Amino acid sequence: MHEYAFIRTLRTPHSERYLIRTPDTETAALDIHFRPRGGADATLVIFEQAQLPEEAIPALLTAIDEVILPDMTLAEKDISFTVVIGRVLGAFSPESDT
């Protein structure tokens, strides 16, 4: 069983972004978009280097549901997840003209 830390890195009126860590490594990035009439859609990107086994993903989704989204439940289908496994290439931003 993994112990997860959820670090909010961005918040807007309709979305949030989190970095998910275990004591050993950065594990995943989570983007949540809140629907206007309730519920949410989320994209969870699990980092390859975290080597999180696929069978551990349901427990991570449950932890997200319980810790970050306690008013929503997977069982009632008011939140949906798209899960991707990938590697981080870097952080990119447009160059400034100044």
MARTOR-529184 format. One record per atom (N, C-alpha, C): x, y, z; atom name; residue in three letters; residue number from 0. Coordinates in Angstrom, 2 decimals, always signed. Example, Ala and Ser with C-alpha at 12.3 -4.5 7.8 and 13.67 -1.06 7.14 Angstrom:
<r X="+13.19" Y="-5.69" Z="+7.80" at="N" aa="ALA" i="0"/>
<r X="+12.30" Y="-4.50" Z="+7.80" at="CA" aa="ALA" i="0"/>
<r X="+13.20" Y="-3.30" Z="+7.80" at="C" aa="ALA" i="0"/>
<r X="+12.85" Y="-2.25" Z="+7.08" at="N" aa="SER" i="1"/>
<r X="+13.67" Y="-1.06" Z="+7.14" at="CA" aa="SER" i="1"/>
<r X="+12.90" Y="+0.03" Z="+7.87" at="C" aa="SER" i="1"/>
! end
This chain:
<r X="+0.85" Y="-1.19" Z="+0.00" at="N" aa="MET" i="0"/>
<r X="+0.00" Y="+0.00" Z="+0.00" at="CA" aa="MET" i="0"/>
<r X="+0.89" Y="+1.24" Z="+0.00" at="C" aa="MET" i="0"/>
<r X="+0.61" Y="+2.16" Z="-0.90" at="N" aa="HIS" i="1"/>
<r X="+1.38" Y="+3.39" Z="-1.00" at="CA" aa="HIS" i="1"/>
<r X="+0.74" Y="+4.48" Z="-0.17" at="C" aa="HIS" i="1"/>
<r X="+1.57" Y="+5.36" Z="+0.35" at="N" aa="GLU" i="2"/>
<r X="+1.08" Y="+6.55" Z="+1.02" at="CA" aa="GLU" i="2"/>
<r X="+1.31" Y="+7.71" Z="+0.07" at="C" aa="GLU" i="2"/>
<r X="+0.26" Y="+8.44" Z="-0.27" at="N" aa="TYR" i="3"/>
<r X="+0.35" Y="+9.50" Z="-1.25" at="CA" aa="TYR" i="3"/>
<r X="+0.23" Y="+10.87" Z="-0.61" at="C" aa="TYR" i="3"/>
<r X="+0.99" Y="+11.81" Z="-1.16" at="N" aa="ALA" i="4"/>
<r X="+0.86" Y="+13.23" Z="-0.81" at="CA" aa="ALA" i="4"/>
<r X="+0.34" Y="+13.93" Z="-2.05" at="C" aa="ALA" i="4"/>
<r X="-0.66" Y="+14.79" Z="-1.87" at="N" aa="PHE" i="5"/>
<r X="-1.27" Y="+15.53" Z="-2.97" at="CA" aa="PHE" i="5"/>
<r X="-0.90" Y="+17.00" Z="-2.82" at="C" aa="PHE" i="5"/>
<r X="-0.13" Y="+17.52" Z="-3.76" at="N" aa="ILE" i="6"/>
<r X="+0.34" Y="+18.90" Z="-3.72" at="CA" aa="ILE" i="6"/>
<r X="-0.36" Y="+19.68" Z="-4.82" at="C" aa="ILE" i="6"/>
<r X="-1.23" Y="+20.61" Z="-4.42" at="N" aa="ARG" i="7"/>
<r X="-1.94" Y="+21.41" Z="-5.42" at="CA" aa="ARG" i="7"/>
<r X="-0.95" Y="+22.38" Z="-6.04" at="C" aa="ARG" i="7"/>
<r X="-0.88" Y="+22.38" Z="-7.38" at="N" aa="THR" i="8"/>
<r X="+0.04" Y="+23.27" Z="-8.09" at="CA" aa="THR" i="8"/>
<r X="-0.69" Y="+24.36" Z="-8.87" at="C" aa="THR" i="8"/>
<r X="-2.00" Y="+24.19" Z="-9.05" at="N" aa="LEU" i="9"/>
<r X="-2.77" Y="+25.17" Z="-9.82" at="CA" aa="LEU" i="9"/>
<r X="-4.23" Y="+25.05" Z="-9.42" at="C" aa="LEU" i="9"/>
<r X="-4.89" Y="+26.21" Z="-9.35" at="N" aa="ARG" i="10"/>
<r X="-6.33" Y="+26.21" Z="-9.07" at="CA" aa="ARG" i="10"/>
<r X="-6.98" Y="+27.35" Z="-9.84" at="C" aa="ARG" i="10"/>
<r X="-8.06" Y="+27.05" Z="-10.55" at="N" aa="THR" i="11"/>
<r X="-8.88" Y="+28.06" Z="-11.22" at="CA" aa="THR" i="11"/>
<r X="-10.31" Y="+27.84" Z="-10.72" at="C" aa="THR" i="11"/>
<r X="-11.25" Y="+28.68" Z="-11.12" at="N" aa="PRO" i="12"/>
<r X="-12.63" Y="+28.45" Z="-10.66" at="CA" aa="PRO" i="12"/>
<r X="-13.22" Y="+27.10" Z="-11.10" at="C" aa="PRO" i="12"/>
<r X="-12.67" Y="+26.50" Z="-12.17" at="N" aa="HIS" i="13"/>
<r X="-13.26" Y="+25.27" Z="-12.69" at="CA" aa="HIS" i="13"/>
<r X="-12.29" Y="+24.10" Z="-12.79" at="C" aa="HIS" i="13"/>
<r X="-11.07" Y="+24.28" Z="-12.30" at="N" aa="SER" i="14"/>
<r X="-10.11" Y="+23.18" Z="-12.42" at="CA" aa="SER" i="14"/>
<r X="-9.05" Y="+23.26" Z="-11.34" at="C" aa="SER" i="14"/>
<r X="-8.38" Y="+22.13" Z="-11.16" at="N" aa="GLU" i="15"/>
<r X="-7.24" Y="+22.04" Z="-10.24" at="CA" aa="GLU" i="15"/>
<r X="-6.21" Y="+21.10" Z="-10.85" at="C" aa="GLU" i="15"/>
<r X="-4.96" Y="+21.32" Z="-10.48" at="N" aa="ARG" i="16"/>
<r X="-3.87" Y="+20.44" Z="-10.89" at="CA" aa="ARG" i="16"/>
<r X="-3.09" Y="+20.06" Z="-9.64" at="C" aa="ARG" i="16"/>
<r X="-2.71" Y="+18.78" Z="-9.57" at="N" aa="TYR" i="17"/>
<r X="-1.96" Y="+18.27" Z="-8.42" at="CA" aa="TYR" i="17"/>
<r X="-0.74" Y="+17.49" Z="-8.89" at="C" aa="TYR" i="17"/>
<r X="+0.28" Y="+17.52" Z="-8.07" at="N" aa="LEU" i="18"/>
<r X="+1.42" Y="+16.62" Z="-8.19" at="CA" aa="LEU" i="18"/>
<r X="+1.21" Y="+15.58" Z="-7.10" at="C" aa="LEU" i="18"/>
<r X="+1.34" Y="+14.33" Z="-7.46" at="N" aa="ILE" i="19"/>
<r X="+1.14" Y="+13.25" Z="-6.50" at="CA" aa="ILE" i="19"/>
<r X="+2.50" Y="+12.61" Z="-6.23" at="C" aa="ILE" i="19"/>
<r X="+2.83" Y="+12.52" Z="-4.94" at="N" aa="ARG" i="20"/>
<r X="+4.12" Y="+11.97" Z="-4.52" at="CA" aa="ARG" i="20"/>
<r X="+3.93" Y="+10.81" Z="-3.57" at="C" aa="ARG" i="20"/>
<r X="+4.87" Y="+9.90" Z="-3.61" at="N" aa="THR" i="21"/>
<r X="+5.02" Y="+8.92" Z="-2.54" at="CA" aa="THR" i="21"/>
<r X="+6.27" Y="+9.36" Z="-1.78" at="C" aa="THR" i="21"/>
<r X="+6.58" Y="+8.74" Z="-0.66" at="N" aa="PRO" i="22"/>
<r X="+7.80" Y="+9.16" Z="+0.04" at="CA" aa="PRO" i="22"/>
<r X="+9.07" Y="+9.05" Z="-0.82" at="C" aa="PRO" i="22"/>
<r X="+9.05" Y="+8.17" Z="-1.82" at="N" aa="ASP" i="23"/>
<r X="+10.24" Y="+7.93" Z="-2.63" at="CA" aa="ASP" i="23"/>
<r X="+10.35" Y="+8.76" Z="-3.91" at="C" aa="ASP" i="23"/>
<r X="+9.21" Y="+9.16" Z="-4.49" at="N" aa="THR" i="24"/>
<r X="+9.28" Y="+9.75" Z="-5.83" at="CA" aa="THR" i="24"/>
<r X="+8.02" Y="+10.54" Z="-6.18" at="C" aa="THR" i="24"/>
<r X="+8.15" Y="+11.37" Z="-7.21" at="N" aa="GLU" i="25"/>
<r X="+6.98" Y="+11.98" Z="-7.83" at="CA" aa="GLU" i="25"/>
<r X="+6.32" Y="+10.88" Z="-8.65" at="C" aa="GLU" i="25"/>
<r X="+5.05" Y="+10.66" Z="-8.40" at="N" aa="THR" i="26"/>
<r X="+4.35" Y="+9.51" Z="-8.96" at="CA" aa="THR" i="26"/>
<r X="+3.48" Y="+9.86" Z="-10.15" at="C" aa="THR" i="26"/>
<r X="+2.76" Y="+11.01" Z="-10.06" at="N" aa="ALA" i="27"/>
<r X="+1.78" Y="+11.31" Z="-11.09" at="CA" aa="ALA" i="27"/>
<r X="+1.40" Y="+12.78" Z="-11.07" at="C" aa="ALA" i="27"/>
<r X="+0.74" Y="+13.20" Z="-12.15" at="N" aa="ALA" i="28"/>
<r X="+0.13" Y="+14.52" Z="-12.23" at="CA" aa="ALA" i="28"/>
<r X="-1.36" Y="+14.30" Z="-12.45" at="C" aa="ALA" i="28"/>
<r X="-2.16" Y="+15.12" Z="-11.79" at="N" aa="LEU" i="29"/>
<r X="-3.61" Y="+14.99" Z="-11.87" at="CA" aa="LEU" i="29"/>
<r X="-4.21" Y="+16.33" Z="-12.27" at="C" aa="LEU" i="29"/>
<r X="-5.01" Y="+16.33" Z="-13.33" at="N" aa="ASP" i="30"/>
<r X="-5.77" Y="+17.51" Z="-13.75" at="CA" aa="ASP" i="30"/>
<r X="-7.24" Y="+17.18" Z="-13.57" at="C" aa="ASP" i="30"/>
<r X="-7.96" Y="+18.08" Z="-12.89" at="N" aa="ILE" i="31"/>
<r X="-9.39" Y="+17.88" Z="-12.64" at="CA" aa="ILE" i="31"/>
<r X="-10.15" Y="+19.07" Z="-13.22" at="C" aa="ILE" i="31"/>
<r X="-11.18" Y="+18.78" Z="-14.00" at="N" aa="HIS" i="32"/>
<r X="-12.07" Y="+19.83" Z="-14.51" at="CA" aa="HIS" i="32"/>
<r X="-13.45" Y="+19.60" Z="-13.90" at="C" aa="HIS" i="32"/>
<r X="-13.96" Y="+20.62" Z="-13.21" at="N" aa="PHE" i="33"/>
<r X="-15.26" Y="+20.51" Z="-12.56" at="CA" aa="PHE" i="33"/>
<r X="-16.36" Y="+20.91" Z="-13.54" at="C" aa="PHE" i="33"/>
<r X="-17.34" Y="+20.05" Z="-13.70" at="N" aa="ARG" i="34"/>
<r X="-18.47" Y="+20.30" Z="-14.60" at="CA" aa="ARG" i="34"/>
<r X="-19.40" Y="+21.35" Z="-14.01" at="C" aa="ARG" i="34"/>
<r X="-20.01" Y="+22.19" Z="-14.87" at="N" aa="PRO" i="35"/>
<r X="-20.89" Y="+23.26" Z="-14.37" at="CA" aa="PRO" i="35"/>
<r X="-22.07" Y="+22.75" Z="-13.54" at="C" aa="PRO" i="35"/>
<r X="-22.59" Y="+21.57" Z="-13.84" at="N" aa="ARG" i="36"/>
<r X="-23.76" Y="+21.05" Z="-13.12" at="CA" aa="ARG" i="36"/>
<r X="-23.39" Y="+19.98" Z="-12.11" at="C" aa="ARG" i="36"/>
<r X="-22.14" Y="+19.95" Z="-11.71" at="N" aa="GLY" i="37"/>
<r X="-21.70" Y="+18.97" Z="-10.71" at="CA" aa="GLY" i="37"/>
<r X="-20.90" Y="+17.84" Z="-11.33" at="C" aa="GLY" i="37"/>
<r X="-20.10" Y="+17.25" Z="-10.53" at="N" aa="GLY" i="38"/>
<r X="-19.23" Y="+16.17" Z="-10.99" at="CA" aa="GLY" i="38"/>
<r X="-17.93" Y="+16.71" Z="-11.56" at="C" aa="GLY" i="38"/>
<r X="-17.08" Y="+15.81" Z="-11.98" at="N" aa="ALA" i="39"/>
<r X="-15.78" Y="+16.21" Z="-12.49" at="CA" aa="ALA" i="39"/>
<r X="-15.24" Y="+15.16" Z="-13.45" at="C" aa="ALA" i="39"/>
<r X="-14.35" Y="+15.62" Z="-14.32" at="N" aa="ASP" i="40"/>
<r X="-13.60" Y="+14.75" Z="-15.22" at="CA" aa="ASP" i="40"/>
<r X="-12.13" Y="+14.98" Z="-14.92" at="C" aa="ASP" i="40"/>
<r X="-11.37" Y="+13.91" Z="-14.81" at="N" aa="ALA" i="41"/>
<r X="-9.97" Y="+14.03" Z="-14.42" at="CA" aa="ALA" i="41"/>
<r X="-9.07" Y="+13.23" Z="-15.36" at="C" aa="ALA" i="41"/>
<r X="-7.87" Y="+13.75" Z="-15.53" at="N" aa="THR" i="42"/>
<r X="-6.83" Y="+13.03" Z="-16.26" at="CA" aa="THR" i="42"/>
<r X="-5.68" Y="+12.79" Z="-15.29" at="C" aa="THR" i="42"/>
<r X="-5.33" Y="+11.54" Z="-15.11" at="N" aa="LEU" i="43"/>
<r X="-4.24" Y="+11.14" Z="-14.24" at="CA" aa="LEU" i="43"/>
<r X="-3.10" Y="+10.63" Z="-15.12" at="C" aa="LEU" i="43"/>
<r X="-1.96" Y="+11.30" Z="-15.04" at="N" aa="VAL" i="44"/>
<r X="-0.79" Y="+10.88" Z="-15.80" at="CA" aa="VAL" i="44"/>
<r X="+0.21" Y="+10.29" Z="-14.81" at="C" aa="VAL" i="44"/>
<r X="+0.39" Y="+8.99" Z="-14.89" at="N" aa="ILE" i="45"/>
<r X="+1.33" Y="+8.29" Z="-14.01" at="CA" aa="ILE" i="45"/>
<r X="+2.69" Y="+8.30" Z="-14.68" at="C" aa="ILE" i="45"/>
<r X="+3.70" Y="+8.76" Z="-13.96" at="N" aa="PHE" i="46"/>
<r X="+5.03" Y="+8.87" Z="-14.52" at="CA" aa="PHE" i="46"/>
<r X="+5.68" Y="+7.49" Z="-14.61" at="C" aa="PHE" i="46"/>
<r X="+6.25" Y="+7.18" Z="-15.79" at="N" aa="GLU" i="47"/>
<r X="+6.92" Y="+5.90" Z="-15.99" at="CA" aa="GLU" i="47"/>
<r X="+7.96" Y="+5.63" Z="-14.92" at="C" aa="GLU" i="47"/>
<r X="+8.75" Y="+6.67" Z="-14.59" at="N" aa="GLN" i="48"/>
<r X="+9.85" Y="+6.46" Z="-13.65" at="CA" aa="GLN" i="48"/>
<r X="+9.37" Y="+6.09" Z="-12.25" at="C" aa="GLN" i="48"/>
<r X="+8.10" Y="+6.32" Z="-11.94" at="N" aa="ALA" i="49"/>
<r X="+7.56" Y="+5.94" Z="-10.64" at="CA" aa="ALA" i="49"/>
<r X="+7.38" Y="+4.43" Z="-10.52" at="C" aa="ALA" i="49"/>
<r X="+7.29" Y="+3.77" Z="-11.67" at="N" aa="GLN" i="50"/>
<r X="+7.13" Y="+2.31" Z="-11.73" at="CA" aa="GLN" i="50"/>
<r X="+5.98" Y="+1.83" Z="-10.85" at="C" aa="GLN" i="50"/>
<r X="+4.87" Y="+2.55" Z="-10.92" at="N" aa="LEU" i="51"/>
<r X="+3.67" Y="+2.16" Z="-10.18" at="CA" aa="LEU" i="51"/>
<r X="+3.01" Y="+1.00" Z="-10.94" at="C" aa="LEU" i="51"/>
<r X="+2.86" Y="-0.15" Z="-10.30" at="N" aa="PRO" i="52"/>
<r X="+2.24" Y="-1.27" Z="-11.00" at="CA" aa="PRO" i="52"/>
<r X="+0.78" Y="-0.98" Z="-11.34" at="C" aa="PRO" i="52"/>
<r X="+0.33" Y="-1.46" Z="-12.47" at="N" aa="GLU" i="53"/>
<r X="-1.04" Y="-1.21" Z="-12.91" at="CA" aa="GLU" i="53"/>
<r X="-2.07" Y="-1.65" Z="-11.88" at="C" aa="GLU" i="53"/>
<r X="-1.77" Y="-2.71" Z="-11.15" at="N" aa="GLU" i="54"/>
<r X="-2.73" Y="-3.18" Z="-10.16" at="CA" aa="GLU" i="54"/>
<r X="-2.86" Y="-2.22" Z="-8.96" at="C" aa="GLU" i="54"/>
<r X="-1.96" Y="-1.25" Z="-8.84" at="N" aa="ALA" i="55"/>
<r X="-2.04" Y="-0.24" Z="-7.77" at="CA" aa="ALA" i="55"/>
<r X="-2.88" Y="+0.97" Z="-8.17" at="C" aa="ALA" i="55"/>
<r X="-3.25" Y="+1.07" Z="-9.45" at="N" aa="ILE" i="56"/>
<r X="-4.00" Y="+2.24" Z="-9.93" at="CA" aa="ILE" i="56"/>
<r X="-5.38" Y="+2.36" Z="-9.27" at="C" aa="ILE" i="56"/>
<r X="-6.17" Y="+1.30" Z="-9.14" at="N" aa="PRO" i="57"/>
<r X="-7.46" Y="+1.47" Z="-8.47" at="CA" aa="PRO" i="57"/>
<r X="-7.35" Y="+2.04" Z="-7.05" at="C" aa="PRO" i="57"/>
<r X="-6.34" Y="+1.65" Z="-6.31" at="N" aa="ALA" i="58"/>
<r X="-6.14" Y="+2.19" Z="-4.95" at="CA" aa="ALA" i="58"/>
<r X="-5.78" Y="+3.67" Z="-5.01" at="C" aa="ALA" i="58"/>
<r X="-4.99" Y="+4.08" Z="-6.00" at="N" aa="LEU" i="59"/>
<r X="-4.66" Y="+5.49" Z="-6.16" at="CA" aa="LEU" i="59"/>
<r X="-5.92" Y="+6.29" Z="-6.51" at="C" aa="LEU" i="59"/>
<r X="-6.75" Y="+5.78" Z="-7.41" at="N" aa="LEU" i="60"/>
<r X="-7.99" Y="+6.46" Z="-7.76" at="CA" aa="LEU" i="60"/>
<r X="-8.91" Y="+6.59" Z="-6.54" at="C" aa="LEU" i="60"/>
<r X="-8.95" Y="+5.57" Z="-5.72" at="N" aa="THR" i="61"/>
<r X="-9.75" Y="+5.63" Z="-4.49" at="CA" aa="THR" i="61"/>
<r X="-9.19" Y="+6.67" Z="-3.54" at="C" aa="THR" i="61"/>
<r X="-7.87" Y="+6.76" Z="-3.41" at="N" aa="ALA" i="62"/>
<r X="-7.26" Y="+7.77" Z="-2.55" at="CA" aa="ALA" i="62"/>
<r X="-7.58" Y="+9.18" Z="-3.05" at="C" aa="ALA" i="62"/>
<r X="-7.51" Y="+9.38" Z="-4.35" at="N" aa="ILE" i="63"/>
<r X="-7.86" Y="+10.69" Z="-4.93" at="CA" aa="ILE" i="63"/>
<r X="-9.32" Y="+11.01" Z="-4.61" at="C" aa="ILE" i="63"/>
<r X="-10.19" Y="+10.03" Z="-4.81" at="N" aa="ASP" i="64"/>
<r X="-11.62" Y="+10.20" Z="-4.54" at="CA" aa="ASP" i="64"/>
<r X="-11.84" Y="+10.60" Z="-3.08" at="C" aa="ASP" i="64"/>
<r X="-11.19" Y="+9.93" Z="-2.16" at="N" aa="GLU" i="65"/>
<r X="-11.42" Y="+10.18" Z="-0.73" at="CA" aa="GLU" i="65"/>
<r X="-10.75" Y="+11.45" Z="-0.22" at="C" aa="GLU" i="65"/>
<r X="-9.55" Y="+11.76" Z="-0.71" at="N" aa="VAL" i="66"/>
<r X="-8.80" Y="+12.89" Z="-0.17" at="CA" aa="VAL" i="66"/>
<r X="-9.12" Y="+14.20" Z="-0.88" at="C" aa="VAL" i="66"/>
<r X="-9.12" Y="+14.20" Z="-2.19" at="N" aa="ILE" i="67"/>
<r X="-9.27" Y="+15.44" Z="-2.96" at="CA" aa="ILE" i="67"/>
<r X="-10.74" Y="+15.72" Z="-3.28" at="C" aa="ILE" i="67"/>
<r X="-11.52" Y="+14.69" Z="-3.52" at="N" aa="LEU" i="68"/>
<r X="-12.90" Y="+14.86" Z="-3.97" at="CA" aa="LEU" i="68"/>
<r X="-13.89" Y="+14.14" Z="-3.04" at="C" aa="LEU" i="68"/>
<r X="-13.91" Y="+14.49" Z="-1.76" at="N" aa="PRO" i="69"/>
<r X="-14.74" Y="+13.73" Z="-0.83" at="CA" aa="PRO" i="69"/>
<r X="-16.24" Y="+13.86" Z="-1.09" at="C" aa="PRO" i="69"/>
<r X="-16.68" Y="+14.91" Z="-1.79" at="N" aa="ASP" i="70"/>
<r X="-18.10" Y="+15.09" Z="-2.09" at="CA" aa="ASP" i="70"/>
<r X="-18.54" Y="+14.32" Z="-3.34" at="C" aa="ASP" i="70"/>
<r X="-17.60" Y="+13.68" Z="-4.01" at="N" aa="MET" i="71"/>
<r X="-17.91" Y="+12.90" Z="-5.22" at="CA" aa="MET" i="71"/>
<r X="-17.46" Y="+11.47" Z="-4.99" at="C" aa="MET" i="71"/>
<r X="-18.06" Y="+10.56" Z="-5.72" at="N" aa="THR" i="72"/>
<r X="-17.64" Y="+9.17" Z="-5.57" at="CA" aa="THR" i="72"/>
<r X="-17.56" Y="+8.48" Z="-6.92" at="C" aa="THR" i="72"/>
<r X="-16.60" Y="+7.60" Z="-7.01" at="N" aa="LEU" i="73"/>
<r X="-16.49" Y="+6.76" Z="-8.20" at="CA" aa="LEU" i="73"/>
<r X="-17.73" Y="+5.87" Z="-8.32" at="C" aa="LEU" i="73"/>
<r X="-18.21" Y="+5.39" Z="-7.19" at="N" aa="ALA" i="74"/>
<r X="-19.35" Y="+4.48" Z="-7.19" at="CA" aa="ALA" i="74"/>
<r X="-20.60" Y="+5.14" Z="-7.77" at="C" aa="ALA" i="74"/>
<r X="-20.79" Y="+6.43" Z="-7.50" at="N" aa="GLU" i="75"/>
<r X="-21.97" Y="+7.12" Z="-8.02" at="CA" aa="GLU" i="75"/>
<r X="-21.73" Y="+7.74" Z="-9.39" at="C" aa="GLU" i="75"/>
<r X="-20.54" Y="+7.54" Z="-9.92" at="N" aa="LYS" i="76"/>
<r X="-20.17" Y="+7.96" Z="-11.27" at="CA" aa="LYS" i="76"/>
<r X="-20.27" Y="+9.46" Z="-11.50" at="C" aa="LYS" i="76"/>
<r X="-20.03" Y="+10.26" Z="-10.44" at="N" aa="ASP" i="77"/>
<r X="-20.01" Y="+11.71" Z="-10.66" at="CA" aa="ASP" i="77"/>
<r X="-18.59" Y="+12.21" Z="-10.87" at="C" aa="ASP" i="77"/>
<r X="-17.64" Y="+11.29" Z="-10.95" at="N" aa="ILE" i="78"/>
<r X="-16.28" Y="+11.61" Z="-11.39" at="CA" aa="ILE" i="78"/>
<r X="-15.81" Y="+10.52" Z="-12.34" at="C" aa="ILE" i="78"/>
<r X="-15.11" Y="+10.94" Z="-13.39" at="N" aa="SER" i="79"/>
<r X="-14.53" Y="+9.96" Z="-14.30" at="CA" aa="SER" i="79"/>
<r X="-13.06" Y="+10.27" Z="-14.46" at="C" aa="SER" i="79"/>
<r X="-12.28" Y="+9.23" Z="-14.68" at="N" aa="PHE" i="80"/>
<r X="-10.83" Y="+9.36" Z="-14.83" at="CA" aa="PHE" i="80"/>
<r X="-10.38" Y="+8.80" Z="-16.17" at="C" aa="PHE" i="80"/>
<r X="-9.47" Y="+9.51" Z="-16.80" at="N" aa="THR" i="81"/>
<r X="-8.68" Y="+8.98" Z="-17.90" at="CA" aa="THR" i="81"/>
<r X="-7.30" Y="+8.79" Z="-17.32" at="C" aa="THR" i="81"/>
<r X="-6.74" Y="+7.60" Z="-17.46" at="N" aa="VAL" i="82"/>
<r X="-5.44" Y="+7.29" Z="-16.87" at="CA" aa="VAL" i="82"/>
<r X="-4.44" Y="+7.05" Z="-18.01" at="C" aa="VAL" i="82"/>
<r X="-3.30" Y="+7.73" Z="-17.91" at="N" aa="VAL" i="83"/>
<r X="-2.24" Y="+7.65" Z="-18.91" at="CA" aa="VAL" i="83"/>
<r X="-0.94" Y="+7.33" Z="-18.18" at="C" aa="VAL" i="83"/>
<r X="-0.11" Y="+6.50" Z="-18.78" at="N" aa="ILE" i="84"/>
<r X="+1.23" Y="+6.26" Z="-18.24" at="CA" aa="ILE" i="84"/>
<r X="+2.21" Y="+6.85" Z="-19.24" at="C" aa="ILE" i="84"/>
<r X="+3.12" Y="+7.71" Z="-18.76" at="N" aa="GLY" i="85"/>
<r X="+4.06" Y="+8.36" Z="-19.66" at="CA" aa="GLY" i="85"/>
<r X="+5.28" Y="+8.89" Z="-18.95" at="C" aa="GLY" i="85"/>
<r X="+6.14" Y="+9.53" Z="-19.73" at="N" aa="ARG" i="86"/>
<r X="+7.36" Y="+10.10" Z="-19.15" at="CA" aa="ARG" i="86"/>
<r X="+7.37" Y="+11.60" Z="-19.32" at="C" aa="ARG" i="86"/>
<r X="+7.98" Y="+12.27" Z="-18.38" at="N" aa="VAL" i="87"/>
<r X="+8.06" Y="+13.72" Z="-18.40" at="CA" aa="VAL" i="87"/>
<r X="+9.23" Y="+14.13" Z="-19.30" at="C" aa="VAL" i="87"/>
<r X="+8.95" Y="+14.99" Z="-20.27" at="N" aa="LEU" i="88"/>
<r X="+10.00" Y="+15.49" Z="-21.16" at="CA" aa="LEU" i="88"/>
<r X="+10.60" Y="+16.78" Z="-20.65" at="C" aa="LEU" i="88"/>
<r X="+9.85" Y="+17.55" Z="-19.88" at="N" aa="GLY" i="89"/>
<r X="+10.32" Y="+18.81" Z="-19.34" at="CA" aa="GLY" i="89"/>
<r X="+9.19" Y="+19.80" Z="-19.26" at="C" aa="GLY" i="89"/>
<r X="+9.49" Y="+20.97" Z="-18.77" at="N" aa="ALA" i="90"/>
<r X="+8.50" Y="+22.05" Z="-18.69" at="CA" aa="ALA" i="90"/>
<r X="+8.86" Y="+23.08" Z="-19.74" at="C" aa="ALA" i="90"/>
<r X="+7.89" Y="+23.47" Z="-20.54" at="N" aa="PHE" i="91"/>
<r X="+8.14" Y="+24.39" Z="-21.63" at="CA" aa="PHE" i="91"/>
<r X="+7.20" Y="+25.58" Z="-21.50" at="C" aa="PHE" i="91"/>
<r X="+7.69" Y="+26.77" Z="-21.86" at="N" aa="SER" i="92"/>
<r X="+6.85" Y="+27.97" Z="-21.88" at="CA" aa="SER" i="92"/>
<r X="+7.34" Y="+28.86" Z="-22.99" at="C" aa="SER" i="92"/>
<r X="+6.45" Y="+29.73" Z="-23.49" at="N" aa="PRO" i="93"/>
<r X="+6.87" Y="+30.62" Z="-24.58" at="CA" aa="PRO" i="93"/>
<r X="+7.97" Y="+31.57" Z="-24.12" at="C" aa="PRO" i="93"/>
<r X="+8.84" Y="+31.90" Z="-25.05" at="N" aa="GLU" i="94"/>
<r X="+9.90" Y="+32.86" Z="-24.73" at="CA" aa="GLU" i="94"/>
<r X="+9.33" Y="+34.26" Z="-24.64" at="C" aa="GLU" i="94"/>
<r X="+9.89" Y="+35.05" Z="-23.76" at="N" aa="SER" i="95"/>
<r X="+9.44" Y="+36.42" Z="-23.57" at="CA" aa="SER" i="95"/>
<r X="+10.13" Y="+37.33" Z="-24.58" at="C" aa="SER" i="95"/>
<r X="+9.41" Y="+38.37" Z="-25.05" at="N" aa="ASP" i="96"/>
<r X="+9.99" Y="+39.35" Z="-25.99" at="CA" aa="ASP" i="96"/>
<r X="+10.74" Y="+40.45" Z="-25.27" at="C" aa="ASP" i="96"/>
<r X="+10.75" Y="+40.44" Z="-23.95" at="N" aa="THR" i="97"/>
<r X="+11.41" Y="+41.52" Z="-23.21" at="CA" aa="THR" i="97"/>
<r X="+12.88" Y="+41.31" Z="-23.01" at="C" aa="THR" i="97"/>
! end
